[in-house]
Amino acid sequence: MSPERWSSYSLRGICREDLTGDSMPFCAKCGTKLMETASFCSKCGTAAHGGTADLGGIITDALRTAGREMEEAFKTAGQEIGKAIGDVSSNLSDRGGPFCPKCGKRNPLGAGFCFSCGGKIPSGA
């Protein structure tokens, strides 16, 4: 059956038009065909309410909510990543002192003499 043959959605379940043009209601939970006068699905007991629902509006609202939640999650993730990068940068700068010209070991920032060999570290190195 082509998609153009599908009719509106119903609170009773999905209503499709068969090849004769008659509406065929189905249970929204289990898919069982319902009698037009059914108040409940005979297979799973789900309530079958008549009337139609605007699923376009429901889907649009759900997508907007999901979008807002994703935006907030990305904002929080960005803040956490920024904090982690700051922590790593801070840790690296603590270790980022000058190298000793005599033995090649890295020394703490502000060191005047190498912690390993005792050699003089030039200022500004």
FENDA-V448807 format. One record per run of one state. SS is the DSSP state (H for helix, E for strand, L for the rest). FROM is the first residue (numbers start at 1). TO is the last residue. If there is no record, write none. Layout:
ss->SS from->FROM to->TO
ss->SS from->FROM to->TO
//
This chain:
ss->L from->1 to->2
ss->H from->3 to->5
ss->E from->6 to->10
ss->L from->11 to->12
ss->E from->13 to->17
ss->L from->18 to->22
ss->E from->23 to->26
ss->L from->27 to->32
ss->E from->33 to->33
ss->L from->34 to->39
ss->E from->40 to->40
ss->L from->41 to->46
ss->E from->47 to->47
ss->L from->48 to->51
ss->E from->52 to->52
ss->L from->53 to->54
ss->H from->55 to->95
ss->L from->96 to->98
ss->E from->99 to->99
ss->L from->100 to->105
ss->E from->106 to->106
ss->L from->107 to->112
ss->E from->113 to->113
ss->L from->114 to->119
ss->E from->120 to->120
ss->L from->121 to->125
//
